[in-house]
Amino acid sequence: MKPTPLPHAVSRLRSARLERSTRPFLARGGPKGERCSGCRLILSHCLCELRPVVPTRAGVCLLMAEHETLKPSNTGWLIADVVPDTMAFGWARTEVDPALLAVLADPQWQPYVVFPGEFVTPERVISELLPVDAEQDNHKRPLFILLDATWPEARKIFKKSPYLAKFPVLSLLPEQLSRYRLRRSRRDDHLCTSEVAALCLGLAGETAAAGALEMYLDLFTDHYLRAKQQLKVEWEDELHVQMRELVRGL
C-alpha cells in the first residue's frame, strides 16, 4: 500500500478550517470515526493506493464555501488528488485572501470563471477556451476557477466576488447527466465539482487527466457508498482492475 499522500491544497484548507472551529468535528465512520487523512474514507475502505496523479498544463482554482472542506463527500478534494496544480481558497464575502489575488494576477495563468452562461451577461460568456497567441513565447496556461459550493452558495459567490468580474465566464454544455450519487441536486444536469473539472480539462486537451478524474470519482463513490452501507470493497471488480492499470501506467 502506498504511504499517505502529502497534504494538498484542499487538505491544508480543511486543516485550517478545523483549527478555527470552536467545536470538534466528528466524522461518522469507523469505531471511533477514524478516517484516512489522505482520502477521508474509513480505514477499511481507503483508496490512497489507487490515487492517479496526472501532471497537467492546466490548473484549477477552487473557491470553497465555508463548510465544503469538512464534508467527506466533497469532490473538490478529488481534483486536488489528481491535478497537482490545484489551488484552494475559502470564500468570504467581507475579505479576500491575498494569495488568491496573487494567483489571479500571475501572468502565467489565463483565468476562466466556470459558471452557467444563462446567469451572466452575454458578452462575458464563452464556450471554448481563448486562442493562444502563437507569437508569444510564454503562452498562458488555462486556470479554471470553480465555485465549490451548493448551487445557492455558488450564485452568491459569483455575484459578490468583484475580483472575478474581469475574467471570461466559461459556460459548459455537458451532454451527459450527472453520475454523482453522494449528494442530490434538484436538477440532474447540475454536475458535481469533480465532473465540472473533468469537462474543463477535456476542453484544455488534458484528456488523460480528465479520464483519470472521471474514473477516480467513480471509484471514490463506490468506496464511499460501500462504507456507508457497511459492505466490503470489491477489489477485483472491473473498476478496480482498470484503476490499477491506469495508476501503473502513470
Rosetta blueprint (number, residue, H / E / L):
1 M L
2 K L
3 P L
4 T L
5 P L
6 L L
7 P L
8 H L
9 A H
10 V H
11 S H
12 R H
13 L H
14 R H
15 S H
16 A H
17 R H
18 L H
19 E H
20 R H
21 S L
22 T L
23 R L
24 P L
25 F L
26 L L
27 A L
28 R L
29 G L
30 G L
31 P L
32 K L
33 G L
34 E L
35 R E
36 C L
37 S L
38 G L
39 C L
40 R L
41 L L
42 I E
43 L H
44 S H
45 H H
46 C L
47 L L
48 C H
49 E H
50 L H
51 R L
52 P L
53 V L
54 V L
55 P L
56 T L
57 R L
58 A L
59 G E
60 V E
61 C E
62 L E
63 L E
64 M E
65 A L
66 E L
67 H L
68 E H
69 T H
70 L H
71 K L
72 P L
73 S L
74 N L
75 T L
76 G H
77 W H
78 L H
79 I H
80 A H
81 D H
82 V H
83 V L
84 P L
85 D L
86 T E
87 M E
88 A E
89 F E
90 G E
91 W L
92 A L
93 R L
94 T L
95 E L
96 V L
97 D L
98 P H
99 A H
100 L H
101 L H
102 A H
103 V H
104 L H
105 A H
106 D L
107 P L
108 Q L
109 W E
110 Q E
111 P E
112 Y E
113 V E
114 V E
115 F L
116 P L
117 G H
118 E H
119 F H
120 V L
121 T L
122 P H
123 E H
124 R H
125 V E
126 I E
127 S L
128 E L
129 L L
130 L L
131 P L
132 V L
133 D L
134 A L
135 E L
136 Q L
137 D L
138 N L
139 H L
140 K L
141 R E
142 P E
143 L E
144 F E
145 I E
146 L E
147 L E
148 D E
149 A L
150 T L
151 W H
152 P H
153 E H
154 A H
155 R H
156 K H
157 I H
158 F H
159 K H
160 K L
161 S L
162 P H
163 Y H
164 L H
165 A L
166 K L
167 F L
168 P L
169 V E
170 L E
171 S L
172 L L
173 L L
174 P L
175 E L
176 Q L
177 L L
178 S L
179 R L
180 Y L
181 R L
182 L L
183 R L
184 R L
185 S L
186 R L
187 R L
188 D L
189 D L
190 H L
191 L L
192 C L
193 T H
194 S H
195 E H
196 V H
197 A H
198 A H
199 L H
200 C H
201 L H
202 G H
203 L H
204 A L
205 G L
206 E L
207 T H
208 A H
209 A H
210 A H
211 G H
212 A H
213 L H
214 E H
215 M H
216 Y H
217 L H
218 D H
219 L H
220 F H
221 T H
222 D H
223 H H
224 Y H
225 L H
226 R H
227 A H
228 K H
229 Q L
230 Q L
231 L L
232 K L
233 V L
234 E L
235 W L
236 E L
237 D L
238 E H
239 L H
240 H H
241 V H
242 Q H
243 M H
244 R H
245 E H
246 L H
247 V H
248 R H
249 G H
250 L L
